[in-house]
Amino acid sequence: MSSDKLEQLLKELREQGAVITDDLRDALTVAMGRLPLVSQREFDTQVAILKRTREKVAALEARIAELEQALSHNRD
C-alpha cells in the first residue's frame, strides 16, 4: 500500500472514530437522563432524614415496651 493510501485510510478511520464517539456520547447522555439519579446533596439529606426516623422509631419502640411493662404490672 502506498503512503498516500495509508494516510487516507487513517484519515477515514479517525473521522469514523469521531462519529462513533459522538454517537456513543449522545447515547450515554440519553441513557443517563433516564436513570433515577439524585445529587449527593439530596442523598445526604435523605440519609439524615432516615437516621432521624430510625431514632424516633427506636424511641417509640422503647416507650411502647415501657407502657406494656407497666400495663402488665398493673394487671398483676
C-alpha positions in Angstrom: 0.0 0.0 0.0 1.3 3.4 -0.8 1.8 6.0 1.9 -1.0 8.2 0.4 -3.5 5.3 0.6 -2.4 4.6 4.2 -2.8 8.3 5.1 -6.2 8.4 3.5 -7.3 5.2 5.3 -6.1 6.7 8.7 -7.9 9.9 8.0 -11.1 7.9 7.3 -10.7 5.8 10.4 -10.2 9.0 12.5 -13.4 10.5 11.0 -15.4 7.4 11.7 -14.0 7.2 15.2 -15.2 10.8 15.8 -18.6 9.9 14.5 -18.8 6.8 16.7 -17.5 8.7 19.7 -20.2 11.4 19.2 -22.9 8.7 18.8 -21.8 7.0 21.9 -21.7 10.2 23.8 -25.2 11.0 22.7 -26.5 7.5 23.6 -24.9 7.8 27.0 -26.4 11.2 27.6 -29.8 9.8 26.8 -29.3 6.7 28.9 -28.1 8.8 31.9 -31.0 11.1 31.6 -33.4 8.1 32.0 -31.7 6.8 35.2 -33.3 7.8 38.5 -30.2 9.6 39.8 -30.0 12.0 42.7 -27.4 14.5 43.7 -25.0 13.8 46.5 -26.7 16.6 48.5 -30.1 15.0 48.1 -28.7 11.6 49.0 -27.1 13.1 52.2 -30.4 14.8 53.1 -32.3 11.5 52.7 -29.7 9.7 54.8 -30.1 12.3 57.6 -33.9 12.0 57.4 -33.7 8.2 57.6 -31.3 8.4 60.6 -33.7 10.7 62.5 -36.7 8.5 61.6 -34.9 5.4 62.8 -34.1 7.2 66.1 -37.7 8.2 66.5 -38.9 4.6 65.8 -36.4 3.3 68.3 -37.6 5.8 71.0 -41.3 4.9 70.2 -40.5 1.1 70.5 -38.8 1.7 73.9 -41.8 3.8 75.1 -44.2 1.1 74.0 -42.1 -1.5 75.8 -42.3 0.6 79.0 -46.1 1.0 78.7 -46.6 -2.7 78.0 -44.5 -3.5 81.1 -46.4 -1.0 83.2 -49.7 -2.4 82.0 -48.7 -6.0 82.8 -47.6 -4.9 86.3 -50.9 -3.2 86.9 -52.8 -6.4 85.9 -51.0 -8.5 88.4 
